[in-house]
């Protein structure tokens, strides 16, 4: 892997997001595209759709770096299709998120819709000849287990497993949202962990290079977004950001053949997925969304869940054990993601 290119993509995407966000915040305020920050006593209005900055940062940084590499590297240079596919994955998922931001789409419809964001990956994959993508049928596993070649289930993997992986990760990241700095922070932590796995696992060099650059763009744009999304938030990420970044994150992990490690790195999101499934299908709870938007805010600023909502989300579960400020809550959840990421890297080293 080209460490210099990885750093360049990460820094460039960070700078682009950082530069775009201030004028975007002003425009959102002027257009009254704001939402209530329900985790504060005064419920201030905060500009929304910050994910727009991440979308542009991701696409521009990848395009510029790949263009520069093609100019200065010996022919034939890097192939463009996988990077264009990653950008398309981000855009499709982000547009679904934008529709949800302005019209409040049902969770099940949103989950099904994001399946289509995986189409660019499938289109790039189905090509004649030997290309970088042909090696993505190899899956790298922890505990020193030899990589598995999935060529025998080629169509099943790409037509069924990959779309489910993209929508699963995107919606898992989306369901984990709701607190200042959490959405952007978890994207940055998980993508950085995935890059660490690529270095530790010794995966296919071509696939790892593509994957690492895509993940670096996710990490850089997420960190840039975090500077304005962290407590006290000056802008919300919105579903345009959580779904877009989540889908791009999944694309990067799939391109590197490190799906198992990726599943380990997003372990805290499993609570959200399980709780959402349980309270939607097993024990339907119509007021769950309302309860999640109305935490109990104590006079000292600490949060706790409403009575009966202690298990609705991972945040509420933690708060039911120990009330804490929003800032500390986000740090606690990000620490769980960091631990999961470090576990994934440690397993890759075995």
C-alpha positions as CSV (number, residue, x, y, z in Angstrom):
1,X,0.0,0.0,0.0
2,X,1.1,3.6,-0.7
3,X,1.2,5.2,2.7
4,X,1.9,8.7,1.2
5,X,-1.2,8.5,-1.0
6,X,-3.3,7.3,1.9
7,X,-2.2,10.3,4.0
8,X,-2.7,12.7,1.1
9,X,-6.3,11.5,0.5
10,X,-7.1,11.7,4.2
11,X,-5.6,15.2,4.7
12,X,-7.2,16.5,1.4
13,X,-10.7,15.2,2.3
14,X,-10.3,16.7,5.8
15,X,-9.4,20.1,4.4
16,X,-12.2,20.1,1.8
17,X,-14.8,19.3,4.4
18,X,-13.4,21.8,6.8
19,X,-13.5,24.6,4.2
20,X,-17.0,23.7,2.9
21,X,-18.7,23.5,6.2
22,X,-18.7,27.2,7.4
23,X,-20.5,28.5,4.3
24,X,-22.7,25.5,4.3
25,X,-23.7,26.3,7.9
26,X,-24.6,29.8,7.0
27,X,-26.6,28.7,4.0
28,X,-28.5,26.2,6.1
29,X,-29.4,28.9,8.6
30,X,-30.5,31.3,5.9
31,X,-32.7,28.6,4.4
32,X,-34.1,27.7,7.8
33,X,-32.9,24.1,7.3
34,X,-32.4,23.6,11.0
35,X,-33.4,21.0,13.6
36,X,-33.8,21.0,17.3
37,X,-31.0,19.7,19.5
38,X,-33.1,17.6,21.8
39,X,-30.3,16.7,24.1
40,X,-30.0,20.2,25.6
41,X,-32.4,22.0,27.9
42,X,-32.9,25.0,25.7
43,X,-33.2,22.8,22.5
44,X,-31.3,25.1,20.3
45,X,-31.8,25.1,16.5
46,X,-28.8,23.6,14.6
47,X,-28.2,23.7,10.9
48,X,-28.7,20.3,9.2
49,X,-27.4,18.3,6.2
50,X,-23.7,18.6,7.1
51,X,-23.2,15.3,5.3
52,X,-23.2,17.4,2.0
53,X,-19.7,18.5,2.9
54,X,-18.5,14.9,3.5
55,X,-20.0,13.9,0.1
56,X,-18.0,16.5,-1.8
57,X,-14.9,16.0,0.3
58,X,-14.9,12.2,-0.4
59,X,-15.6,12.5,-4.1
60,X,-13.2,15.4,-4.8
61,X,-10.3,14.0,-2.8
62,X,-10.4,10.6,-4.4
63,X,-10.8,12.0,-7.9
64,X,-7.8,14.4,-7.4
65,X,-5.5,11.9,-5.9
66,X,-6.2,9.2,-8.5
67,X,-5.8,11.8,-11.3
68,X,-2.5,12.9,-9.9
69,X,-1.3,9.2,-9.6
70,X,-2.2,8.6,-13.2
71,X,-0.2,11.6,-14.3
72,X,3.0,10.8,-12.5
73,X,3.0,7.0,-12.1
74,X,4.3,4.7,-14.8
75,X,1.6,3.5,-17.2
76,X,-1.0,2.2,-16.9
77,X,-1.3,3.7,-13.4
78,X,-4.3,3.0,-11.1
79,X,-7.6,1.9,-12.7
80,X,-10.4,4.4,-12.2
81,X,-13.5,2.1,-12.1
82,X,-13.2,1.0,-8.5
83,X,-12.8,4.5,-7.2
84,X,-15.7,5.8,-9.4
85,X,-17.8,2.9,-8.1
86,X,-17.0,3.9,-4.5
87,X,-18.0,7.5,-5.3
88,X,-21.3,6.3,-6.9
89,X,-22.0,4.1,-3.8
90,X,-21.7,7.2,-1.6
91,X,-23.8,9.4,-3.9
92,X,-26.7,6.9,-4.2
93,X,-26.9,6.2,-0.4
94,X,-26.5,9.9,0.3
95,X,-29.4,10.8,-2.0
96,X,-31.6,8.2,-0.2
97,X,-30.5,9.9,3.0
98,X,-31.4,13.3,1.7
99,X,-34.9,12.1,0.8
100,X,-35.2,10.7,4.3
101,X,-34.0,14.0,5.8
102,X,-36.7,16.0,4.1
103,X,-39.6,13.5,4.1
104,X,-38.9,11.0,7.0
105,X,-38.9,7.7,5.2
106,X,-39.9,4.5,7.1
107,X,-36.9,2.5,8.4
108,X,-37.7,-0.6,6.5
109,X,-38.1,1.3,3.2
110,X,-34.8,3.1,3.8
111,X,-33.0,-0.2,4.5
112,X,-34.3,-1.7,1.3
113,X,-33.6,1.4,-0.8
114,X,-29.9,1.4,0.3
115,X,-29.5,-2.0,-1.3
116,X,-29.4,-0.3,-4.6
117,X,-26.3,1.7,-3.5
118,X,-24.3,-1.5,-4.0
119,X,-25.1,-1.6,-7.7
120,X,-21.9,0.3,-8.7
121,X,-19.8,-2.3,-7.0
122,X,-21.5,-5.1,-8.9
123,X,-21.2,-3.3,-12.2
124,X,-17.5,-2.8,-11.7
125,X,-17.0,-6.4,-10.7
126,X,-18.6,-8.0,-13.7
127,X,-15.9,-7.4,-16.2
128,X,-13.9,-9.6,-18.5
129,X,-10.3,-10.3,-18.0
130,X,-8.2,-10.0,-14.9
131,X,-8.7,-6.8,-12.9
132,X,-8.2,-5.8,-9.4
133,X,-11.8,-6.7,-8.5
134,X,-11.2,-10.4,-9.3
135,X,-9.2,-10.8,-6.0
136,X,-12.1,-9.6,-3.9
137,X,-13.6,-13.1,-3.9
138,X,-10.8,-13.9,-1.3
139,X,-11.9,-13.2,2.2
140,X,-9.3,-12.7,5.0
141,X,-10.1,-14.2,8.4
142,X,-8.8,-13.7,12.0
143,X,-7.0,-16.2,14.2
144,X,-4.5,-17.1,11.4
145,X,-7.1,-19.0,9.4
146,X,-6.2,-19.3,5.8
147,X,-8.1,-16.9,3.5
148,X,-11.3,-18.3,1.9
149,X,-11.7,-18.3,-1.9
150,X,-15.3,-17.6,-2.6
151,X,-15.0,-18.2,-6.4
152,X,-17.4,-21.2,-6.1
153,X,-20.1,-19.0,-4.7
154,X,-19.2,-16.0,-6.9
155,X,-22.7,-14.9,-7.9
156,X,-24.2,-15.5,-4.5
157,X,-21.5,-13.3,-2.9
158,X,-21.9,-10.4,-5.2
159,X,-25.6,-10.4,-5.8
160,X,-26.8,-11.3,-2.3
161,X,-24.1,-10.8,0.3
162,X,-22.5,-7.5,-0.9
163,X,-25.8,-5.5,-1.2
164,X,-26.8,-6.8,2.3
165,X,-23.4,-5.7,3.6
166,X,-23.7,-2.2,2.2
167,X,-27.2,-1.6,3.5
168,X,-26.5,-3.3,6.8
169,X,-23.4,-1.1,7.6
170,X,-25.1,2.1,6.3
171,X,-28.2,1.6,8.3
172,X,-26.3,0.5,11.4
173,X,-24.3,3.7,11.4
174,X,-27.5,5.6,10.8
175,X,-29.3,4.0,13.7
176,X,-26.4,4.8,16.0
177,X,-26.7,8.5,15.4
178,X,-28.4,11.2,17.6
179,X,-25.7,12.9,19.7
180,X,-23.2,15.6,19.0
181,X,-20.1,14.2,17.4
182,X,-21.3,10.6,17.4
183,X,-22.1,10.1,13.8
184,X,-18.9,11.6,12.4
185,X,-16.8,10.3,15.2
186,X,-17.8,6.7,14.8
187,X,-17.2,6.9,11.0
188,X,-13.7,8.2,11.6
189,X,-12.9,5.5,14.2
190,X,-14.2,2.6,12.2
191,X,-12.6,3.7,8.9
192,X,-9.2,4.3,10.6
193,X,-9.5,0.8,12.2
194,X,-10.2,-0.8,8.9
195,X,-7.1,0.8,7.4
196,X,-5.1,-0.6,10.3
197,X,-6.5,-4.0,9.6
198,X,-5.4,-3.8,5.9
199,X,-1.8,-3.1,7.1
200,X,-1.9,-5.8,9.7
201,X,-3.6,-8.6,7.7
202,X,-1.3,-8.5,4.7
203,X,-4.2,-8.6,2.2
204,X,-3.9,-8.6,-1.6
205,X,-1.8,-5.5,-2.4
206,X,-4.0,-4.3,-5.3
207,X,-7.3,-4.6,-3.5
208,X,-5.7,-3.3,-0.3
209,X,-4.5,-0.1,-2.1
210,X,-8.0,0.6,-3.5
211,X,-9.6,-0.2,-0.2
212,X,-7.2,1.9,1.9
213,X,-7.7,5.0,-0.3
214,X,-11.5,4.8,-0.1
215,X,-11.3,4.3,3.6
216,X,-8.9,7.2,4.0
217,X,-11.4,9.5,2.2
218,X,-14.1,8.3,4.6
219,X,-11.8,9.0,7.6
220,X,-10.6,12.4,6.5
221,X,-14.0,13.7,5.6
222,X,-15.5,12.3,8.8
223,X,-12.8,14.1,10.9
224,X,-13.4,17.3,9.1
225,X,-17.1,17.0,9.7
226,X,-16.5,16.1,13.4
227,X,-14.8,19.5,13.9
228,X,-18.2,21.1,13.5
229,X,-20.5,18.3,14.6
230,X,-18.8,17.6,18.0
231,X,-20.3,19.0,21.2
232,X,-21.7,21.6,21.1
233,X,-22.7,20.9,17.5
234,X,-22.7,23.7,14.9
235,X,-24.2,21.4,12.3
236,X,-25.9,18.0,12.2
237,X,-24.7,15.3,9.9
238,X,-28.1,14.2,8.7
239,X,-29.0,10.9,7.0
240,X,-27.3,12.2,3.9
241,X,-24.1,11.8,5.8
242,X,-24.7,8.7,7.9
243,X,-26.1,6.6,5.0
244,X,-23.5,8.0,2.5
245,X,-20.5,7.6,4.7
246,X,-21.7,4.2,6.0
247,X,-22.2,2.9,2.5
248,X,-18.8,4.1,1.4
249,X,-17.3,2.5,4.5
250,X,-18.9,-0.8,3.6
251,X,-17.6,-0.4,0.0
252,X,-14.0,0.1,1.2
253,X,-14.2,-2.9,3.5
254,X,-15.6,-5.1,0.8
255,X,-12.9,-4.0,-1.7
256,X,-10.2,-5.0,0.7
257,X,-11.8,-8.4,1.5
258,X,-11.8,-7.7,5.2
259,X,-15.6,-8.1,5.9
260,X,-15.1,-10.2,9.0
261,X,-12.8,-7.6,10.5
262,X,-15.2,-4.9,9.6
263,X,-18.0,-6.7,11.4
264,X,-15.8,-6.7,14.5
265,X,-15.0,-3.0,14.2
266,X,-18.7,-2.0,14.2
267,X,-19.6,-4.3,17.1
268,X,-21.3,-1.5,19.2
269,X,-23.8,-1.0,16.3
270,X,-25.2,-4.5,16.8
271,X,-27.0,-3.3,19.9
272,X,-28.8,-0.7,17.8
273,X,-29.7,-3.2,15.1
274,X,-31.0,-5.8,17.6
275,X,-33.0,-3.2,19.5
276,X,-34.5,-1.8,16.3
277,X,-35.5,-5.2,15.1
278,X,-36.9,-6.2,18.5
279,X,-39.0,-3.1,19.1
280,X,-40.2,-3.1,15.4
281,X,-41.1,-6.7,14.8
282,X,-41.0,-8.7,18.1
283,X,-42.5,-6.1,20.4
284,X,-43.7,-3.2,18.3
285,X,-43.3,0.0,20.2
286,X,-44.8,3.0,18.3
287,X,-43.5,5.6,20.8
288,X,-39.8,4.4,20.6
289,X,-38.8,7.1,18.2
290,X,-40.5,9.8,20.2
291,X,-38.8,8.5,23.4
292,X,-35.4,8.5,21.8
293,X,-35.9,12.2,20.9
294,X,-36.9,13.1,24.4
295,X,-34.3,12.1,27.0
296,X,-34.6,13.2,30.6
297,X,-32.2,16.2,31.0
298,X,-31.2,16.9,34.6
299,X,-30.5,20.3,36.0
300,X,-26.7,19.6,35.9
301,X,-26.9,18.7,32.2
302,X,-26.7,15.0,32.6
303,X,-28.9,12.8,30.5
304,X,-30.9,9.7,31.4
305,X,-33.5,7.7,29.5
306,X,-37.3,8.1,30.0
307,X,-38.9,5.5,32.2
308,X,-39.4,2.3,30.2
309,X,-37.0,3.3,27.5
310,X,-33.8,2.0,29.1
311,X,-33.1,-0.6,26.4
312,X,-34.3,1.3,23.3
313,X,-30.7,2.3,22.2
314,X,-27.1,1.7,23.2
315,X,-26.9,5.3,24.5
316,X,-30.0,4.8,26.7
317,X,-28.7,1.5,28.0
318,X,-25.4,3.2,29.1
319,X,-27.3,6.2,30.5
320,X,-29.6,3.8,32.5
321,X,-26.5,2.5,34.2
322,X,-25.0,5.9,34.8
323,X,-26.5,9.3,33.8
324,X,-23.9,11.4,32.1
325,X,-23.5,14.5,30.0
326,X,-23.9,14.3,26.2
327,X,-20.2,15.0,25.7
328,X,-19.2,12.1,28.1
329,X,-21.8,9.8,26.6
330,X,-20.4,10.3,23.1
331,X,-16.8,9.7,24.3
332,X,-17.9,6.5,26.0
333,X,-19.6,5.2,22.8
334,X,-16.6,6.2,20.7
335,X,-14.3,4.4,23.1
336,X,-16.4,1.2,22.5
337,X,-15.8,1.6,18.8
338,X,-12.1,2.2,19.4
339,X,-11.9,-0.9,21.5
340,X,-13.7,-2.9,18.8
341,X,-11.4,-1.5,16.1
342,X,-8.3,-2.3,18.1
343,X,-9.6,-5.9,18.6
344,X,-10.1,-6.2,14.8
345,X,-6.5,-5.0,14.3
346,X,-5.1,-7.4,17.0
347,X,-6.9,-10.3,15.4
348,X,-5.5,-9.4,12.0
349,X,-2.0,-9.6,13.4
350,X,-2.5,-13.2,14.6
